[in-house]
Amino acid sequence: MADKLKVTLVKSPIGAVPKHKKTITAMGLTKMHKTVEMPDNKATRGMIQQVQYMVKVEEV
């Protein structure tokens, strides 16, 4: 397992479930195609799993 994950927003959260919008914001993804590096832990994996239809994930 990698120690960091690169998470990129590939689908707009407009029209998404409000809880999913808040999750995207909490991850630091504010604009389309923005990429953030996050630690690879269970909390991060849970956030990604919740909004997996809106993000692309790569192991670093």
C-alpha positions as CSV (number, residue, x, y, z in Angstrom):
1,M,0.0,0.0,0.0
2,A,1.2,3.5,-0.8
3,D,1.5,6.1,1.9
4,K,-0.1,8.8,-0.1
5,L,-3.0,9.0,-2.6
6,K,-3.6,11.5,-5.3
7,V,-7.3,12.4,-5.6
8,T,-8.6,14.3,-8.5
9,L,-12.1,15.7,-8.9
10,V,-13.4,14.6,-12.4
11,K,-17.2,15.2,-12.0
12,S,-18.9,18.3,-10.8
13,P,-20.6,18.0,-7.4
14,I,-23.5,20.2,-8.6
15,G,-26.6,18.2,-8.2
16,A,-24.9,15.7,-5.9
17,V,-26.2,14.6,-2.5
18,P,-25.5,17.4,0.0
19,K,-23.5,15.1,2.2
20,H,-21.3,14.2,-0.8
21,K,-20.7,17.9,-1.6
22,K,-19.5,18.4,2.0
23,T,-17.2,15.4,1.7
24,I,-15.6,16.8,-1.5
25,T,-15.1,20.2,0.2
26,A,-13.6,18.5,3.3
27,M,-11.1,16.7,1.0
28,G,-9.9,20.1,-0.3
29,L,-11.3,19.7,-3.8
30,T,-12.8,23.0,-4.8
31,K,-12.6,23.0,-8.6
32,M,-12.9,20.5,-11.4
33,H,-9.6,18.7,-12.2
34,K,-8.0,19.8,-9.0
35,T,-5.7,17.2,-7.4
36,V,-4.8,16.9,-3.8
37,E,-2.5,14.4,-2.0
38,M,-4.0,12.7,1.0
39,P,-2.6,10.2,3.5
40,D,-3.6,6.6,2.8
41,N,-5.6,5.6,5.9
42,K,-9.0,4.2,6.7
43,A,-10.6,7.7,7.1
44,T,-9.4,8.8,3.7
45,R,-10.4,5.6,2.0
46,G,-13.9,5.9,3.5
47,M,-14.3,9.4,2.1
48,I,-13.1,8.3,-1.3
49,Q,-15.5,5.3,-1.3
50,Q,-18.4,7.6,-0.5
51,V,-17.8,9.9,-3.5
52,Q,-16.0,7.4,-5.8
53,Y,-18.3,8.3,-8.8
54,M,-16.8,11.9,-8.7
55,V,-13.1,11.3,-8.2
56,K,-10.1,9.6,-9.7
57,V,-7.6,8.0,-7.3
58,E,-3.9,7.2,-7.9
59,E,-1.4,5.7,-5.5
60,V,1.8,7.7,-5.1
